[in-house]
Amino acid sequence: MTSSTDTDAPATDPRDGIAAVVVSYQSAATIDDCLIRLRAAEGVVAIRVVDNHSSDGTLEIVQRHAAGDARVRFIDNPDNPGFGVGCNQGVADLGAVRAPWLAFVNPDCLLEPEALARLRALAQPLGAALLGADLVDDEGERDGAARRNDPDFAAMLAAALRFSSPPPMNLEPDDTQALQRVQAVSGALMLMPRALYAHLGGFDEGYRLHAEDLDLCRRAREAGAAVAVANHVRVLHVRGVSSRSRPLFVEWHKHRGLWRYFRKFEYGRRGVWTRMGVFAAIWLRFPVAAVRAWLR
């Protein structure tokens, strides 16, 4: 881990500051631009990068940023313990940094200077709130995963019995609302009060990849927090840069995460036949999804 003198941090009141946590893996294509933008972002008082054992030069880029800005520190993991573990490591490394807001930012999210401050301004009147942004790709197409419902396991099971696709979890954007209440936002970009993160105990480290954002959003709602998307705060998301290097690994842990989510939130309320059916629906879907991912 390293840090050095600050050279270009914008003036920010630390009593209302935002600490950004970035978990990287094979992110050399975007991490430089991501960190340039985070360092220039309004309100950011600390940046923690947790690298999960990249081999493509990601860490060297992060080291260069840390050498030029005291707000940037990094953790070089000797292996890949997963996204949730990395997020929790980044927050733990903040220590006594006075930052009452946390932003979890994927290394393939490229923010405009005012994006996080706008999210914070929208969240402040709500008290406890977990917000996402309107994620778009290079062509301006909106990411459906920015607005989601909880997984509907009954619908998943019914679709499996009909050999059809389950109904989508994604919701349509409602641009008449500055803040659109949803059940879950994308883990690619989340902003929340540090106090809410502490109350929830952070990310569930039992997930390796995928579904940990669904889990965090559900626990936030159950704790009485608002979960919403800021429809007018647009953020470029160069989707899936690191995931493309290991599509089968990603699909395996996506399905494993769904089963963990079901066991955690739904298992105790379902009968034995439903449990067995959901298990079969999840794991029978895996080879199909894995082949599709590999072909992509």
C-alpha positions as CSV (number, residue, x, y, z in Angstrom):
1,M,0.0,0.0,0.0
2,T,1.3,3.5,-0.8
3,S,0.4,7.1,-0.9
4,S,2.2,10.4,-1.3
5,T,1.7,14.2,-1.4
6,D,-1.4,15.7,-2.8
7,T,-0.9,17.7,-6.0
8,D,-4.3,18.5,-7.5
9,A,-7.1,17.8,-5.1
10,P,-10.1,20.2,-5.5
11,A,-11.0,22.1,-2.3
12,T,-13.6,20.1,-0.4
13,D,-15.1,20.3,3.1
14,P,-14.1,17.0,4.7
15,R,-17.2,17.2,6.9
16,D,-19.3,16.4,3.8
17,G,-16.7,14.5,1.8
18,I,-17.1,11.4,-0.3
19,A,-14.7,8.5,-0.1
20,A,-14.5,6.5,-3.4
21,V,-13.7,2.8,-3.4
22,V,-12.7,1.1,-6.6
23,V,-12.2,-2.7,-6.9
24,S,-10.1,-3.5,-9.9
25,Y,-9.2,-6.7,-11.8
26,Q,-7.6,-6.7,-15.3
27,S,-8.8,-3.1,-15.6
28,A,-5.9,-1.5,-17.5
29,A,-8.2,-0.4,-20.4
30,T,-10.2,1.9,-18.2
31,I,-8.6,2.4,-14.7
32,D,-6.5,5.4,-15.8
33,D,-9.5,7.4,-17.1
34,C,-11.5,6.3,-14.1
35,L,-9.0,7.6,-11.6
36,I,-8.3,10.8,-13.5
37,R,-12.0,11.6,-13.3
38,L,-12.3,10.6,-9.7
39,R,-9.4,12.8,-8.7
40,A,-11.1,15.7,-10.4
41,A,-14.6,14.9,-9.0
42,E,-16.3,17.4,-6.8
43,G,-16.5,16.3,-3.1
44,V,-14.0,13.4,-3.2
45,V,-11.7,13.5,-0.2
46,A,-10.3,9.9,-0.4
47,I,-9.8,7.2,-3.1
48,R,-9.1,3.6,-2.2
49,V,-8.3,1.2,-5.0
50,V,-8.3,-2.5,-4.1
51,D,-6.7,-4.6,-6.9
52,N,-7.6,-8.3,-7.0
53,H,-4.3,-9.6,-8.4
54,S,-4.4,-8.1,-11.9
55,S,-1.7,-9.1,-14.4
56,D,-2.3,-6.6,-17.2
57,G,-0.6,-3.5,-15.8
58,T,-3.6,-2.2,-13.8
59,L,-1.5,-1.9,-10.6
60,E,1.2,0.1,-12.2
61,I,-1.3,2.6,-13.4
62,V,-2.8,2.8,-9.9
63,Q,0.6,3.3,-8.4
64,R,1.3,6.2,-10.6
65,H,-1.9,7.9,-9.5
66,A,-1.1,7.2,-5.8
67,A,2.4,8.8,-6.3
68,G,0.7,12.0,-7.4
69,D,-2.2,12.4,-5.1
70,A,-2.3,11.7,-1.3
71,R,-6.0,10.9,-1.5
72,V,-5.2,7.8,-3.5
73,R,-4.1,4.7,-1.7
74,F,-4.2,1.1,-2.9
75,I,-4.3,-2.5,-1.7
76,D,-2.5,-5.1,-3.7
77,N,-4.3,-8.4,-3.0
78,P,-2.2,-11.6,-3.6
79,D,-5.3,-13.3,-5.0
80,N,-8.8,-12.5,-6.1
81,P,-11.1,-12.7,-3.0
82,G,-14.1,-11.2,-4.8
83,F,-15.8,-7.8,-5.2
84,G,-17.5,-7.6,-1.8
85,V,-14.3,-8.4,0.1
86,G,-12.5,-5.7,-2.0
87,C,-15.2,-3.1,-1.2
88,N,-15.0,-3.9,2.5
89,Q,-11.2,-3.7,2.4
90,G,-11.3,-0.3,0.8
91,V,-13.7,1.1,3.4
92,A,-11.6,-0.4,6.3
93,D,-8.5,1.3,4.9
94,L,-10.2,4.7,5.3
95,G,-9.6,4.6,9.0
96,A,-10.1,8.0,10.5
97,V,-10.6,9.8,7.1
98,R,-13.5,12.2,7.7
99,A,-15.8,11.2,4.9
100,P,-19.5,10.6,5.8
101,W,-20.3,9.4,2.3
102,L,-19.1,6.3,0.4
103,A,-19.1,5.8,-3.3
104,F,-18.4,2.3,-4.8
105,V,-17.2,2.9,-8.3
106,N,-16.4,0.2,-10.9
107,P,-13.1,0.8,-12.8
108,D,-15.1,0.9,-16.0
109,C,-17.3,3.8,-14.8
110,L,-16.2,7.2,-16.1
111,L,-17.8,10.0,-14.1
112,E,-18.3,13.6,-14.9
113,P,-16.9,16.0,-12.3
114,E,-20.2,16.8,-10.6
115,A,-21.8,13.4,-10.7
116,L,-21.1,12.2,-7.2
117,A,-21.9,15.6,-5.7
118,R,-25.2,15.6,-7.4
119,L,-26.0,12.1,-6.1
120,R,-25.0,13.3,-2.6
121,A,-27.3,16.3,-2.9
122,L,-30.2,14.0,-3.9
123,A,-29.5,11.6,-1.0
124,Q,-29.1,14.1,1.8
125,P,-32.8,14.9,2.3
126,L,-33.6,11.2,2.4
127,G,-31.4,10.4,5.4
128,A,-30.6,6.8,5.0
129,A,-30.4,6.1,1.2
130,L,-28.6,4.0,-1.3
131,L,-28.5,5.7,-4.7
132,G,-27.4,4.6,-8.2
133,A,-27.1,6.6,-11.4
134,D,-28.3,6.4,-15.0
135,L,-25.6,4.2,-16.5
136,V,-25.1,4.4,-20.3
137,D,-22.7,2.8,-22.7
138,D,-20.5,4.5,-25.4
139,E,-23.5,4.9,-27.7
140,G,-25.8,6.3,-25.0
141,E,-27.8,3.1,-24.5
142,R,-29.1,2.9,-21.0
143,D,-28.1,-0.1,-18.8
144,G,-31.1,-2.0,-17.8
145,A,-29.3,-3.3,-14.7
146,A,-29.3,0.2,-13.2
147,R,-33.0,-0.3,-12.2
148,R,-34.0,-3.7,-11.0
149,N,-36.4,-5.7,-9.0
150,D,-35.4,-8.4,-6.6
151,P,-35.0,-11.9,-8.2
152,D,-38.4,-13.5,-8.7
153,F,-37.6,-17.1,-8.0
154,A,-41.2,-18.3,-8.5
155,A,-41.1,-16.8,-12.0
156,M,-37.7,-18.3,-12.6
157,L,-39.0,-21.8,-11.6
158,A,-42.2,-21.4,-13.7
159,A,-40.1,-20.4,-16.7
160,A,-37.7,-23.4,-16.2
161,L,-40.7,-25.7,-16.2
162,R,-41.9,-24.2,-19.5
163,F,-38.4,-24.2,-21.0
164,S,-38.6,-20.4,-21.5
165,S,-36.8,-17.4,-20.3
166,P,-37.8,-15.8,-17.0
167,P,-39.3,-12.3,-17.0
168,P,-36.6,-9.6,-16.9
169,M,-35.6,-8.1,-13.5
170,N,-34.8,-4.8,-15.2
171,L,-37.2,-1.9,-14.9
172,E,-37.9,0.9,-17.5
173,P,-36.6,4.3,-16.5
174,D,-39.2,6.9,-15.5
175,D,-37.6,10.2,-16.4
176,T,-40.5,12.2,-14.9
177,Q,-38.8,11.3,-11.5
178,A,-35.5,12.7,-10.5
179,L,-35.2,9.9,-8.1
180,Q,-36.9,6.6,-9.1
181,R,-37.5,4.2,-6.3
182,V,-36.4,0.7,-7.2
183,Q,-35.6,-2.5,-5.3
184,A,-32.0,-2.7,-6.5
185,V,-29.4,-0.6,-8.3
186,S,-26.3,-1.7,-10.1
187,G,-23.1,-2.3,-8.1
188,A,-21.2,-0.5,-10.8
189,L,-21.9,2.7,-9.0
190,M,-23.5,3.1,-5.6
191,L,-23.5,6.1,-3.2
192,M,-24.6,5.8,0.4
193,P,-23.9,7.3,3.9
194,R,-21.0,5.7,5.7
195,A,-23.3,5.3,8.7
196,L,-25.7,3.2,6.7
197,Y,-22.8,1.0,5.4
198,A,-21.7,0.5,9.0
199,H,-25.2,-0.3,10.1
200,L,-25.5,-3.0,7.4
201,G,-22.1,-4.4,8.2
202,G,-20.9,-3.7,4.6
203,F,-21.0,-6.2,1.8
204,D,-21.7,-9.9,2.4
205,E,-18.3,-11.5,1.6
206,G,-19.9,-14.9,1.0
207,Y,-20.6,-13.7,-2.6
208,R,-17.6,-13.9,-4.9
209,L,-19.0,-12.1,-7.9
210,H,-22.5,-10.8,-8.8
211,A,-25.6,-10.6,-6.5
212,E,-23.7,-8.9,-3.7
213,D,-25.3,-5.6,-4.9
214,L,-28.8,-7.2,-4.9
215,D,-28.0,-8.4,-1.4
216,L,-26.9,-5.0,-0.1
217,C,-29.9,-3.2,-1.6
218,R,-32.3,-5.6,-0.1
219,R,-30.7,-5.3,3.4
220,A,-30.7,-1.5,3.0
221,R,-34.5,-1.6,2.3
222,E,-35.2,-3.9,5.1
223,A,-33.3,-1.5,7.4
224,G,-35.7,1.3,6.3
225,A,-33.4,3.0,3.8
226,A,-34.5,4.3,0.4
227,V,-33.0,2.7,-2.7
228,A,-33.3,4.7,-5.9
229,V,-31.8,5.7,-9.2
230,A,-31.0,9.3,-10.0
231,N,-32.4,9.4,-13.5
232,H,-30.8,12.7,-14.5
233,V,-27.3,11.8,-13.3
234,R,-25.8,10.1,-16.3
235,V,-22.6,8.1,-16.0
236,L,-20.6,6.3,-18.8
237,H,-20.2,2.6,-18.0
238,V,-17.8,0.8,-20.3
239,R,-19.5,-2.5,-19.4
240,G,-17.8,-5.7,-18.5
241,V,-14.1,-4.9,-19.3
242,S,-12.7,-7.3,-16.7
243,S,-15.6,-9.9,-17.1
244,R,-14.8,-10.5,-20.7
245,S,-11.5,-12.1,-19.8
246,R,-13.2,-15.0,-17.9
247,P,-16.8,-15.5,-19.1
248,L,-17.2,-19.0,-17.6
249,F,-15.8,-17.9,-14.2
250,V,-18.3,-15.0,-14.2
251,E,-21.3,-17.1,-15.1
252,W,-20.4,-19.7,-12.5
253,H,-20.2,-17.1,-9.7
254,K,-23.3,-15.3,-11.0
255,H,-25.4,-18.5,-10.6
256,R,-23.7,-19.4,-7.3
257,G,-24.6,-15.9,-6.1
258,L,-28.2,-16.4,-7.0
259,W,-28.4,-19.6,-5.0
260,R,-26.8,-17.9,-2.0
261,Y,-29.3,-15.0,-2.3
262,F,-32.2,-17.5,-2.4
263,R,-30.9,-19.4,0.6
264,K,-30.4,-16.2,2.6
265,F,-33.7,-14.4,1.9
266,E,-36.2,-17.0,0.5
267,Y,-35.2,-20.5,1.6
268,G,-36.8,-20.5,5.0
269,R,-40.2,-19.4,3.6
270,R,-40.5,-22.0,0.9
271,G,-41.4,-25.7,0.9
272,V,-39.0,-28.5,0.1
273,W,-40.3,-28.9,-3.4
274,T,-40.0,-25.2,-4.2
275,R,-36.4,-25.3,-2.8
276,M,-35.5,-28.2,-5.0
277,G,-37.1,-26.6,-8.0
278,V,-35.3,-23.3,-7.6
279,F,-32.0,-25.1,-7.1
280,A,-32.6,-27.1,-10.3
281,A,-33.8,-24.0,-12.2
282,I,-30.6,-22.0,-11.3
283,W,-28.2,-24.8,-12.1
284,L,-29.9,-26.1,-15.2
285,R,-29.7,-22.6,-16.6
286,F,-25.9,-22.3,-15.9
287,P,-24.6,-24.4,-18.9
288,V,-26.9,-22.4,-21.3
289,A,-25.7,-19.1,-19.9
290,A,-22.1,-20.2,-19.9
291,V,-22.2,-21.2,-23.6
292,R,-23.8,-17.8,-24.5
293,A,-21.1,-16.0,-22.5
294,W,-18.4,-17.9,-24.1
295,L,-19.7,-17.2,-27.6
296,R,-19.9,-13.5,-26.9
